[in-house]
Amino acid sequence: MTLSRQAGLIPIGEIVAREVLPRLRHAQKLPLRISCCGAVGYHGLDDADGFDRMAVIGECPSPKDAMMIANRRVAHGDIRIDTDDTLRFRPRIVIIQDRDLGLVLAGEIRAGIVIWQQPVASDTEARRVVTEASRLRSIAFSASGRGDAASTRDHRARASLLEARLVDPYWRETAADLLRLPRAA
């Protein structure tokens, strides 16, 4: 006697593989950490005397919530690294990372808004971005050796913006969906 599968019944193994395991994997990557990378310096000193610093903004349960918090904090100029009023923090890039420090999304801060960077679409594009960012960092290193602080800072900033597109493969589709413009009805 053979047993036939009735229409509409799905084996438990298929349900676990398709629905349960992806949710568990996603839950393991949470919460998401929001950070801001920027330049720190004291009022009255030359920008060449400044240094880069990372400031943690907070944690969130979803990429959408993280984007909203980052946008709000940047718009209000509410990102500080210290209570010292003479220490000036100029935020440049907002970074959202998962628990494993995989990049979820990143954006450049300009004029009080976050310009979220479109994630790379493939591993091939990621390799091109890494190659170009490495080239820019090499130019920055050469400029640093010549004592050209402005060129060093500029090339490092351009490399960082390129690297902001290197979203972890797990998050690429989610990040692209979040950045997709609403379609007109």
matplotlib code that plots the C-alpha trace (Angstrom):
import matplotlib.pyplot as plt

x = [0.0, 1.3, 0.4, -0.3, 0.2, -3.0, -3.3, -2.6, -0.4, 3.1, 5.8, 7.0, 10.7, 9.7, 7.9, 10.8, 13.3, 11.2, 9.7, 11.2, 14.9, 15.1, 13.2, 15.7, 18.6, 17.2, 16.5, 20.2, 21.4, 19.3, 19.4, 20.9, 23.5, 23.5, 26.8, 28.2, 31.7, 33.1, 36.0, 36.7, 38.7, 38.9, 37.5, 40.3, 42.6, 43.4, 41.4, 44.7, 45.0, 41.6, 41.1, 38.4, 36.0, 33.0, 30.0, 27.3, 23.8, 21.7, 20.1, 17.0, 15.0, 14.7, 16.5, 13.5, 13.5, 17.3, 17.0, 14.3, 16.3, 19.4, 17.6, 16.0, 19.2, 21.2, 18.4, 18.4, 22.2, 21.8, 25.1, 27.8, 30.8, 31.5, 30.0, 33.0, 31.7, 35.1, 35.3, 33.6, 32.3, 31.5, 29.6, 30.3, 28.7, 25.9, 26.4, 23.8, 25.3, 23.9, 25.0, 27.8, 29.0, 27.7, 26.9, 23.1, 23.1, 25.2, 24.8, 26.7, 25.7, 25.3, 23.6, 21.7, 20.3, 21.4, 22.0, 21.7, 24.1, 22.7, 24.1, 26.2, 24.0, 26.5, 29.8, 31.4, 30.3, 31.6, 35.0, 35.1, 34.1, 36.9, 39.5, 38.5, 38.4, 41.8, 43.2, 41.8, 43.3, 46.7, 46.5, 45.6, 48.6, 50.9, 49.3, 49.8, 53.5, 53.8, 52.1, 49.0, 46.3, 43.5, 44.1, 44.5, 41.2, 39.4, 40.6, 39.9, 36.4, 35.7, 37.0, 34.7, 31.7, 32.5, 32.8, 29.4, 28.0, 29.5, 26.4, 26.5, 25.0, 22.4, 21.0, 21.4, 17.9, 16.4, 18.5, 17.7, 14.0, 14.2, 15.8, 13.5, 11.3, 7.6, 5.9, 3.3, -0.3]
y = [0.0, 3.4, 6.6, 9.6, 13.2, 15.0, 18.3, 21.3, 19.4, 20.7, 18.5, 20.0, 20.0, 22.3, 24.7, 24.8, 25.4, 28.1, 30.0, 29.2, 29.1, 32.5, 34.2, 32.7, 33.8, 37.3, 37.5, 36.5, 39.6, 42.0, 44.5, 46.9, 49.5, 53.0, 54.9, 58.0, 58.6, 62.1, 64.4, 65.7, 68.9, 71.7, 75.1, 77.4, 74.6, 73.8, 70.9, 69.1, 68.8, 66.9, 63.2, 60.7, 59.3, 57.0, 57.9, 55.3, 56.8, 53.8, 50.5, 49.5, 46.4, 47.1, 48.9, 51.2, 52.3, 52.8, 55.0, 57.1, 57.6, 58.4, 60.9, 62.6, 62.8, 64.3, 66.8, 68.0, 68.1, 65.8, 63.8, 64.5, 62.6, 64.5, 67.1, 69.4, 72.4, 73.2, 69.8, 70.0, 66.9, 67.1, 64.0, 62.7, 59.2, 57.4, 53.6, 50.9, 47.5, 44.2, 42.3, 40.6, 44.1, 43.4, 46.7, 47.1, 50.6, 53.8, 57.4, 60.6, 63.5, 66.8, 70.0, 68.3, 65.4, 61.8, 60.9, 57.1, 55.3, 52.7, 49.2, 47.3, 44.9, 42.1, 40.7, 41.8, 45.4, 45.1, 44.1, 47.2, 49.4, 47.9, 48.4, 52.0, 52.7, 51.1, 53.3, 56.4, 55.4, 54.9, 58.4, 59.7, 57.9, 59.5, 62.9, 62.4, 61.6, 65.0, 66.8, 67.7, 67.3, 68.7, 66.2, 63.4, 64.2, 64.5, 61.2, 59.3, 60.8, 59.8, 56.2, 56.0, 57.0, 54.3, 51.8, 52.9, 50.9, 47.6, 46.4, 42.8, 40.4, 39.4, 42.9, 44.1, 43.4, 44.9, 48.0, 48.4, 48.0, 50.7, 53.1, 52.5, 55.6, 55.2, 54.7, 57.1, 55.7]
z = [0.0, -0.9, 0.8, -1.4, -0.3, 0.0, -1.8, 0.5, 3.0, 3.2, 4.9, 8.2, 7.0, 4.2, 6.5, 8.9, 6.1, 4.3, 7.2, 10.6, 9.9, 8.0, 10.9, 13.4, 11.4, 11.1, 14.9, 15.6, 13.7, 15.8, 17.4, 14.9, 16.1, 14.7, 14.8, 13.3, 12.0, 12.0, 12.7, 16.1, 16.9, 19.4, 18.5, 17.2, 16.1, 12.5, 10.9, 10.4, 14.2, 14.4, 14.4, 13.4, 16.0, 16.0, 18.1, 18.9, 18.5, 19.7, 18.9, 17.0, 16.2, 12.4, 9.6, 9.0, 12.6, 12.5, 9.5, 11.1, 14.3, 12.4, 10.2, 13.2, 15.2, 12.3, 11.4, 15.0, 15.2, 18.2, 17.9, 20.4, 21.7, 24.8, 27.1, 26.5, 24.6, 23.2, 21.5, 18.1, 16.4, 12.7, 11.7, 8.1, 7.8, 9.6, 9.8, 10.6, 11.5, 12.7, 15.8, 13.7, 12.6, 9.1, 7.3, 6.9, 5.5, 5.5, 4.4, 4.0, 6.2, 4.3, 5.4, 8.2, 6.2, 5.6, 2.0, 2.2, -0.2, -2.6, -1.7, -4.2, -6.3, -6.6, -5.4, -8.7, -8.0, -4.5, -5.8, -8.0, -5.1, -2.9, -5.7, -6.1, -2.4, -2.0, -4.8, -3.1, 0.3, -1.4, -2.8, 0.7, 2.2, -0.4, 0.3, 4.0, 3.4, 1.6, 4.5, 2.4, 5.1, 3.0, 0.1, 2.6, 4.3, 0.9, -0.5, 2.8, 2.8, -0.8, 0.0, 3.0, 0.9, -1.6, 1.3, 2.6, -0.4, 0.8, 2.5, 3.8, 1.3, 3.8, 4.0, 0.3, -0.8, 2.4, 2.0, -1.6, -0.8, 1.9, -0.5, -3.4, -4.1, -3.6, -6.9, -8.1, -8.1]

ax = plt.figure().add_subplot(projection="3d")
ax.plot(x, y, z, "-o")
ax.set_aspect("equal")
plt.show()
